């Protein structure tokens, strides 16, 4: 077992157990990488996850267990009680200050989302056709034809939620704030 720093997936054992017998080529390939390479992917996934706007507050202010790169961990979280609803519905704990929380640990859906995002990042980086398509889309190409085949691109169609893959987004949805971010 190799420990991972700066990630919600804390070991290679957790990542490999999550992948299990997943038949997707990117999942199989990520599972077979050396632990140091796996760590890079889960760290990138964690960075994307931490970039979202979440409901509630960091469990500790600021999180005692900050990442070594200086960023603050976004999970676990606490919520105003009973003013706002936590993702768990009726919370298991309400502290003396009126904050509700389920646990002082990172929720399993966040760990699972990190694994899914790591798989998606591996797939995006290592799929030559996908990399080419992304480059074409980013440069404004809307249609490509080659040897009798054609593809059309719609602006923004590949971005799901600030770079997060759809599977990770689904797992994080209960934690994401519904309040619009004003930039």
N, C-alpha and C positions, 0 to 999 in steps of 0.2 A: 504494500500500500504506500502510495506517494501522496504527501500532503500538497494541496494547492494553496497559494497565497492569493489574496485579493479577488476572491470569487465566492459566489454562493454555493458552488459545487466545491467542497473542501478536499476531496480526494479523488484519485483515479478510480478507486473501487466504486464510489457513488456514481460516477459517470458511466462506467462500464456496466454496472447493475441496471441503470436506467436504460441504456441502449439494449441490453439483453440480447434478444434474438431479432431485433428490428431488421427487416430485410432491405431497407433503403441503403443504396450503395454508399452514400455519405456517412451514414451511421456506422456501417461495417468498417469503413476505412478509418473513421475517427477512433473507433474502439481499438483498432490495431496499432495506432500510433504510439510512439514512446510517450511516457507520462509528461515529459517536459513540453512536448508539442501539444498534447491534450490540454495542458494547463494554459497555454497561450490562447486556445480557442474559448475555453470557459471564462478566461479573463476578459476577452473581447465581448463575449455575450453579457457578462456582468456589467461592463461599461455601458452597453446599450440599455440594459434593464434599469440601471441607476439613472439614466438620462430622462426617464419619464416623470410625469407629474402625478404623484400619488395622493390619495385621500389620507387624512390623518397626519400624524407626526412620527418622526423617528422615535423609537421606543425610549432611547436615552438621548438627551439633548446636550451636546452632539453625541452621536453614537460612540460609546467608549471604544468599541472595536472598529475604529476607522481603518480604511485600507492603507497600506504602507505608502501609496502614492499621494496621500494627503486628502483624498476624497472621503466623504462620510458615507458609511453604509446606509442604504435607504430602508433596510429591513433588519429586524422586525419593526412593526409599527404599532402605534396606539391611537385611539380615537376618542373624541369628546363623547361623554356618555351622560345623559341619553340624547344629547343634541344631534348627533349624527349616528348613522348605522355602521357598525363594523362589518367587514366581509363575512364574519361568522354568525351574524344575527345576534342572538342573545349571547353575550360574551361570557367567558368563563371567569374572568377576573375584572374587577373595577378597583382601582387604587384609591388612596385617600384624597387624591387631587381631582378625582372624577374622570379619569381616563380609563377606557376599556381596552383590554388586550387579551388575546387568546393565549399567547405564550411569549416567553423572552427569547425564543428561538426563531430562526428564519422559517416561514411557512413552507410546507412541502411543495405547493404549487409554484413558488418562486424558484426553488431548486430545480423542479421539473422544467420550468420555462427556460432556465439557464442552460440546461442540457439540450433542449430543443433548439435554442438559438445557436448554441455551439455547432450543432449538426448543420443548421442552415448556413452558418458562416463557412464551414468547411465545404459545403456543397457549392456555395457561390464562388469561393476562391478557386476551387479545383475543377469546376465545370467550364471547359474552354469555350463551348458554345454560349453558355450563359454569360461569361465574362465579355465576349464579343457583343452579345445583344445589349448588355448594360452600357457598354461604351457607345454603341450606336444610339441608344435612347438618350444618353446624357449629352451627346453631341447634337441632338435635335432631329435625328433621322426618324421619319414616321413610317416608312415602308421600304422593304428590301426584297429584291428578286434575284434568284440565282438558280440556274439549271432547272427552270420550270417550276420552282417553288417560290412562294412569296410569303412574307410576314408583314403585318402592320402593327405598329406600336401606338398606344394611347399614352399621352403625357401623364406621368404619375401613376400609371397602372401597376408598376412594380413595387412602389413604396406602399407598405401596408400601414404601419404606424411608427413613424420616426425610425425606420430601418429595422423594426422588429418583424420577425416572421409571423405568419398567421397562427401557428400552433403555440408559440410563446405568448403572443398577445392574448389568445383565448384563456390561457392559464393565469395571466396577470390581470385580466379584465376586472375582477372583483376589487382589486386594490387601486386601480387607476381612477384619478379624480375626474369627475364630470365637469369640473370648472374649467372654462377656457383659459389658457395661458396667454397673457398679454405680453408681447415682446417689444 
